[in-house]
Amino acid sequence: MPNVVMEYSNSIEERVNVQALLEDLHQVTIQSELFGIRDVKSRTLRTHHWMIGDLDDSVDFIHVTLELLDGRTDDQKKALSESLMAALQAKADFVASLTVNIRDMDRGCFQKVTNF
């Protein structure tokens, strides 16, 4: 844990190096020192259909969700959220909508198996 999921509108790939941005977000999460290096998992989800307000799909977006096990302080989560946003802005400040959300997961319900 955690899972970094970057959702983005499909036209983003024309203007942003998605892999490089994902790597930056991954490194920001590792550098927070809130998690073990091997626990950080990052991935992208390309979105083909979306709507934003009354603009429909005429504007682009990138939304990052970071899911982590509960137990971090609000200050830790806020700092991590701010660092993730800074990484987004560094490579994609021209994108109409950039958002970051951090979600706590219930530690008692989370299951994990690793084979590495």
C-alpha positions in Angstrom: 0.0 0.0 0.0 -0.5 2.7 -1.2 -2.0 2.7 -4.7 -1.5 5.8 -6.9 -4.0 5.9 -9.7 -3.8 8.6 -12.3 -6.9 8.9 -14.4 -6.7 11.2 -17.5 -8.6 12.2 -20.5 -7.4 10.5 -23.7 -6.2 13.6 -25.4 -3.7 14.2 -22.6 -1.3 11.7 -24.3 -0.8 14.2 -27.1 0.7 16.8 -24.8 2.0 15.0 -21.7 4.5 12.2 -21.3 2.1 10.1 -19.3 4.8 7.5 -18.3 7.2 10.3 -17.1 4.4 11.9 -15.1 3.4 8.6 -13.5 7.1 8.0 -12.5 7.2 11.5 -10.9 4.1 10.8 -8.9 5.5 7.4 -7.9 8.7 9.0 -6.7 6.9 11.7 -4.8 5.0 9.0 -3.0 8.2 7.1 -2.1 10.0 10.3 -1.1 7.2 11.1 1.4 8.8 8.3 3.6 5.3 7.3 4.7 5.6 3.9 3.0 8.0 1.1 2.2 9.4 1.4 -1.3 8.0 -2.0 -2.4 4.6 -1.1 -1.1 4.0 1.8 -3.5 2.1 0.8 -6.6 1.2 3.3 -9.4 -0.8 3.0 -12.5 -2.7 5.0 -15.1 -6.3 4.8 -16.4 -7.0 6.4 -19.7 -10.5 7.7 -20.0 -12.3 7.8 -23.3 -15.6 9.4 -22.2 -16.0 12.2 -19.7 -17.9 15.3 -18.9 -16.9 18.4 -17.0 -19.7 20.8 -16.1 -21.4 22.1 -19.2 -18.1 21.8 -21.2 -18.7 18.1 -21.8 -15.4 16.6 -23.1 -14.0 19.8 -24.6 -11.5 20.3 -21.7 -8.9 17.9 -20.4 -8.4 16.5 -16.9 -6.0 14.6 -14.8 -7.2 13.2 -11.5 -4.9 11.4 -9.0 -6.3 9.2 -6.3 -4.0 7.9 -3.7 -5.4 5.1 -1.6 -3.6 4.3 1.6 -4.2 2.4 4.8 -5.7 4.5 7.6 -3.4 5.7 10.3 -1.6 8.7 8.7 -2.3 12.1 10.2 -4.2 14.9 8.4 -0.9 16.9 8.1 0.9 13.9 6.5 -1.9 13.4 4.0 -2.1 17.1 3.2 1.6 17.4 2.6 1.5 14.4 0.4 -1.4 15.8 -1.5 0.4 19.1 -2.0 3.5 17.3 -3.3 1.5 15.2 -5.7 -0.2 18.4 -7.0 3.2 20.1 -7.4 4.4 17.2 -9.5 1.2 17.4 -11.7 1.6 21.1 -12.2 5.3 20.8 -13.1 4.5 18.7 -16.2 0.8 19.5 -16.9 0.0 23.0 -15.7 -1.8 23.7 -19.0 -4.4 21.0 -18.4 -7.8 22.5 -17.5 -8.6 20.4 -14.5 -5.9 18.9 -12.1 -7.2 17.2 -9.0 -5.7 15.0 -6.2 -7.7 13.0 -3.6 -6.3 10.9 -0.8 -8.5 8.1 0.5 -8.1 6.2 3.7 -8.8 2.4 3.4 -10.0 0.4 6.4 -7.0 -1.5 7.7 -9.2 -4.2 9.1 -10.8 -5.0 5.7 -7.7 -4.7 3.5 -6.2 -8.0 2.2 -2.8 -8.3 0.6 -0.7 -11.1 -0.9 2.7 -10.5 -2.5 5.0 -13.0 -4.1 8.2 -11.0 -4.6 
